């Protein structure tokens, strides 16, 4: 297990290097001149040239990449072209709201999604199954921005129970987490149902039932463990997507998260912020997949890592 873990960690380095090269080339292919945007619309060519020199954009692309990569290895991600603040400070201020929103969204979506999926599989082709899958399809089909605006209209404007914008207290997390986790819960429900239906048809489940075991024991002890591996894989992918930030939800609730920061950076052609955020999102996905692989061994001890 330890050797496998260390090998996967070492495998991060070439992956991050490839991502760094690709994102560097991508951001420099974006239309628009960040120096002109930073200098302002009324700036003359001399001022724009000075700003371009100050930002280091007057140097050849290979030299710019070497400068960016060498500083990144040392933990220095440079200054934001838009705010002239350290990129690490810009991201640090917005990381925790995004992380807490992601965790709260995942907790309720996993509980409800897996619960609906298990109930639908156990009572397949009966009314719990039809009701659960109807809710799942509705959750996938209903747009996030429409759900968010509807929740705000009902619980904030009409009833006045919950705040609309900001991230100052736990009450601010309720509506955004419901909006963000609705589609995830729907996907989890459908995925859990499909996985459980496949496991329920296995011979060992029929044998357990033939022995007279309680249905709850059969479902939770025998079916759940064998059906969890593909479900955990989907959970990891969904967690990575949510942690990357939902631009729509953050825009609706004016959430101070990483998604809004990325949109603002792309609009302003803020190269250091864009590059750092994309690298951060890539690292998150890689680490989450590594954690999921490790969880496989706890869910099913017969799995061996090489």
N, C-alpha and C positions, 0 to 999 in steps of 0.2 A: 504493500500500500504506500509506504513512504517513498520508495524508489519511483513508483508510478507518479506520485504527487510531485516529486522534484523534477521528473522528466517533463511533465506538463507545464510546470512553472518555467523551465528553461525554454520550452517551446513558445512561450510568450514573446520572447525577444525578436525572432525573425518575423513573427506575425505583426507585431507593433511597428517594426521597421518598414515592412511593406505598406501598412496602413499610413504611416507617416509620409512616405514618398507619394502615395496616391492622393492623399488629402492635400498635400502641398501643391501638387500639380493641378488638382481640381480647383482650389481656391484662386490660383493665379490665372485660371482660364475663365473665371467669372467676368462678365462684362462690367465696365465701370472702372474708374480710377480712384482708389482709396485716398490718395494724396489730395485730389481735387475735392473729394467729399469732406476730408478733414480740414482743408483750408477754407472751405466755404464757397458759395456760389459767386461772390463778388471778388474773389482773389484773382490777382493777375498771374501771368505765367511765371514770373520770378518768385513770387511767394509759393506757388505750387511746387516749383523746383526745389525750394528750400525745405518744404514739408516732405517732399519725396526723399530728399537726402537725409533728413532727420529720421524718417521711418526706415531707412535702409533699402528703399525700393529702387534706388538708382543702380544697385549692384546687380551683376548677372545672377540668374536663377540658381545655378549650382552653388555659388557663394552664399546666397541667401539661405538655401537649404542647410548647408553645412553650419552656418551660424545658428539657425533655428534648432537643429538637431543637437549640436554641442551644448547649447544652453538648456535644452530640454533634459538631457542626460544628467545635468547638474541640478535639476529641479527648478530652473528658472524659465518660465514660459513667456517672459517678456511683458511689455506693457500693452494695454488695449489702445488701439488707434483711435477709438471713439471717445474714451473717457480719460486716457492717459494714466490709468490706474493699473497696478499689477494684475495680470490675468488670474493668478491664483486667488487674489482677493475677490475679484468679480465672481469667480466660480464658487468660492467658499461661502459667500453670502447667500447663494441660491441653491446650494447642494442640499442642505438639511431640509428646507421646505419640500423639495422634490422627493427626497428619500422618505420623509415621514408620510407624505401623501401617497407614495407608492406602496409603502408597507401597509398603511391603513386600507388602501384599495385592495391589495392582495389578500389581506386577512379575511375581509368579509366576502370577497368574490370566491375565494377557495372554499370557505365554509358553506356558502349557499350553493355554489356551482357543483361541488362534489356531492353535497346532500341531494340536490335535485337529480344529478346524474345517477347516483346509487339507487334512489327511489324509482327512477324511470327504468333502470335495468331490472330491478327486482320485480316491479309490477309492469313488466313489458306488455305493450298493447292494451293496457287498461287505462282507466281515467287518470291515475297519477302520472303515467308515462305521457299521455297526450297533453295534460296540463303543463308538465315540466318542459316538454319540447316546444310547446307553444310559447312559453315564457322565454325559452332560450332563443328561438328564432326572432322573437320580438326584440330581445336585447341586442342581437347582432344587427338587426335591420334598422333599429331606431338610431338616428344620427346623434352623436354625443353632444353637439352644440344645441340641438333642439331639446334633448333631455335636460341639459344644464339650465337652459333658459326657462323651461317649464318648472323645474324644481325651484328655481329662484323666484318665479312668479307666485308659486303656491306658498312655499315655506318662508320666504323672506318678505315679499311685497304684501301678500294678502294676510297671512297669519302672523308675520313678524316674529317667528320663532328663531330663525337662524340668520346670521350675517351674510351679506352677499359677496364681498370682496375682502382680500387681505388674508394673512396667515398668522394672526397674533395669538389665538387661543385654539383649544381643541374644537370649539364649535365651528370655527372657520373650515375645518377639515371635512365636515360631514357631507355637505352637498358636493364638493369637488370629488371626494373619494367615491361617492355613489355614482356620480357621472362617469368617472374614469374607470371604475370597476365593473360597470354594468355589462359591457361587451366581453370583458374577461370572464365574468361569471357565466355568461351564456356559452362561451367557447369551452370553458371547463366542464359545464354540464353535458354538452354534447360529446365531448371527448371522453369524459368519465363513463357515460352511458355506453358508448361504443366499446370501450375497454372492458367494462364489466360484463356486457352481453357476451363477449368472446370468452371470458373466463368462466362465466356461469355454465356454459355448455361443455366444460371440460369434464373428464371422467372422475377426477378426484372430488369435484363438487357433488356429483351424483352419488358417489360413494359415501360422502359425509352425510348427505341427506338420508341415504338408505340406512345408515347406522342410527338414525333417529336423533341426530344432533339438532339443537335449537336453531331456528332459521337465523337468528341474530348472530350466533356463533359461526355459522356457515358463512354469512356475508362478511362479518367484520374480521374474522380470524383467517379464513381460508381464501375468500375471494379478494378481499381488500389488498392484501400484501402482493398478490400476483398481478393485480390490475393497476397497482400504483406506479410501476416503472414508466410506462408511456405517459401517465398523467403527470408525474414529476417532471418529465422532460418538457411537457407543455407548460407547466408552471414556471420553469426556469426561463423559457423563451418569453412568456408573457411578462414576467418580472423584469427582464431586460428591456423589453419595449416600454414598459411603464416608467422605468428608471431613466430611460432616455428623455423622458418628458413628453407630455401630450400637449402639443401646441394649441389645439382647439380648446381643450379644457382650461388651459392656463390663460388663453385669451378671453374666454367667457367670464371667468371668475377673477381676472386680473391677478393671477397667481404669480408670485415672485420666484419662478423656477427656472430650470435650465433650458426648457423649451423656448420660453420667451427670450432668454438671453441669446440663444442661437439664432432666432429670427432677427433680433435687433443687430446681431453681429453680421449676418448675411446682408441685411439691408445696408449697413454702413461699410461693407467690405472690410470688416475688422479681421484681418488674416490671423493674428495670434489667437484670438478668442475662438474662431472657427476651428483652427487646427487643434487646439487643446481640447475643445469639447468633443470633437470627433474621435480623437485618441482616447479620451476618457470613456466615451460610450463603447468603443471597441474593447477597451480593457474590462469594462463591466461585463460585457457579454462573454468574454473569455473566462473570467473568474466565475461567473454564474454557471457556465457549462461545466467547469471543473468541480464546483460544489455539487452539481447535479450528479456527475459521475461518481463522486465519493458517496453520495446518498444511496446510490444503487446498491452498494455493498451492505449498507445497514438494512435496506428494505428486503433484499434477497441475499442472505449470506453465502449462497452457492456461487455468486459471481466472484471471479478472481481477476485481479489486475496484473497485467504484464507490461 
